[in-house]
Amino acid sequence: MELKTWKYAVSAIQELNPYLPGKPIEELERELGIEAGTTIKLASNENPLGASPKAIAAIQAKLNEYNNNPTDRMRTLELYPDGSGHHLKQKLADKLSTDNTRISTEHITLGNGSNDILDLIARTFLTIRRDAVFSEYAFAVYPIVTKAAGAGRHIAKAHPTDHTMPYGHNLKAMLHQIRGNTHIVFIANPNNPTGTWLNSDELEHFMQQVPVHVVVVIDEAYCEYVDHIAYPNTLEWLDNYPNLIVTRTFSKIHGLAGLRIGYSVSSPEIADLLNRVRQPFNVNSLALTAAEAALDDDEHVEKSAELNRRGLQQWEQACKQRELDYIPSVGNFITVKVGENAQLIYEAMLREAVIVRPVANYNLPQHLRITIGTKEQNERCIAALDKAMKL
Ligand SMILES: *Cc1c(COP(=O)(O)O)cnc(C)c1O
């Protein structure tokens, strides 16, 4: 910083608050001298059952193919990946199509995680003198990609704590924040870190009211965990709303966060625009292979969703027994109000080798966001929380 080179960066970047990731396991074990391999990380909403076994097998097979056949230069790591991701897109299109809606490869854009897609969307539709709208407590990446694009933001008040969906997105308030220069609305359904969700009726009503120059991004990173009948099938709306973009990811229920792969489904026109901004090889070949195999692994998805349902119940019960306020969640995490000492409680839990996530950066300084783990992990986390709260 001696040269003050930061001054040469564009002002929006100088003002950018960096994303705060969950603490990595290795870092904690190194810092606190905790025995390697004993830590549980419930800080980044990763799948406690791990990656889809089919995805792991597919990558292993691909690497073995390389070992066994070093002269076959068609499928090896030294080649660039298929920049169009053709096979995966075809597989996704087949999987996502229903009797009511035909999804084709032209609707799909692949990203290096869905975060990459969110960034592509911001760079495609935002610039200075344009702005984006999102809710209070919305996913932290929306302000980052908005600001990085030089654009402004308008934040809609969330539902109050006595609402049936406390801390949830208030679509009416979001609609009010839309102005002539608003070009994107970001909606997370369910939202992270609140776990709140929007039903089909209210969300479609919102779509009907939004001016067509405004792109509506519905971020469905956790959709596979939701089992309410009123949860929308937004892909069925694509024909009616050319300004709709639905984003999804392989990071959460498929357990492939480390490989970085996600996608969006939109009108072909929007997909064409995103494709112009996209790095030609933004998704790596192992991620493509793993994602294709993960799509065949319904068993892993169902198992993960079922484990999560039971884990959410376990946590809700634990919170009720302790008279701890929590935000009712349909995601794979629960955000619990532990009080003014949230940061100290978080640190005390670290000493028990349990990593959760403080959410003060979301303006929730009294809450901790806890990823739902296995039954045993949840028990250990609850015990660590009990101990930490007594200090
Ligand atoms: C985790 C998460 C994502 C997914 O991020 P990836 O880049 O796909 O790993 C997107 N949106 C929300 C709300 C999330 O919590």
The ligand as an SDF file (V2000), in Angstrom:
LIG
                    3D

 15 15  0  0  0  0  0  0  0  0999 V2000
  -24.2860  -20.4230   -2.3470 C   0  0  0  0  0  0  0  0  0  0  0  0
  -25.1360  -19.4650   -3.1080 C   0  0  0  0  0  0  0  0  0  0  0  0
  -24.9880  -19.3190   -4.4810 C   0  0  0  0  0  0  0  0  0  0  0  0
  -24.1060  -20.2450   -5.2490 C   0  0  0  0  0  0  0  0  0  0  0  0
  -22.8440  -19.8780   -5.4140 O   0  0  0  0  0  0  0  0  0  0  0  0
  -21.9480  -20.6930   -6.4360 P   0  0  0  0  0  0  0  0  0  0  0  0
  -21.1490  -19.6180   -7.0720 O   0  0  0  0  0  0  0  0  0  0  0  0
  -22.8400  -21.3770   -7.4200 O   0  0  0  0  0  0  0  0  0  0  0  0
  -21.1420  -21.6440   -5.6190 O   0  0  0  0  0  0  0  0  0  0  0  0
  -25.8250  -18.4630   -5.1560 C   0  0  0  0  0  0  0  0  0  0  0  0
  -26.7740  -17.7820   -4.5050 N   0  0  0  0  0  0  0  0  0  0  0  0
  -26.9660  -17.9140   -3.2030 C   0  0  0  0  0  0  0  0  0  0  0  0
  -28.0840  -17.2000   -2.5640 C   0  0  0  0  0  0  0  0  0  0  0  0
  -26.1320  -18.7480   -2.4660 C   0  0  0  0  0  0  0  0  0  0  0  0
  -26.2970  -18.8460   -1.1440 O   0  0  0  0  0  0  0  0  0  0  0  0
  1  2  1  0
  2  3  1  0
  2 14  2  0
  3  4  1  0
  3 10  2  0
  4  5  1  0
  5  6  1  0
  6  7  2  0
  6  8  1  0
  6  9  1  0
 10 11  1  0
 11 12  2  0
 12 13  1  0
 12 14  1  0
 14 15  1  0
M  END
$$$$
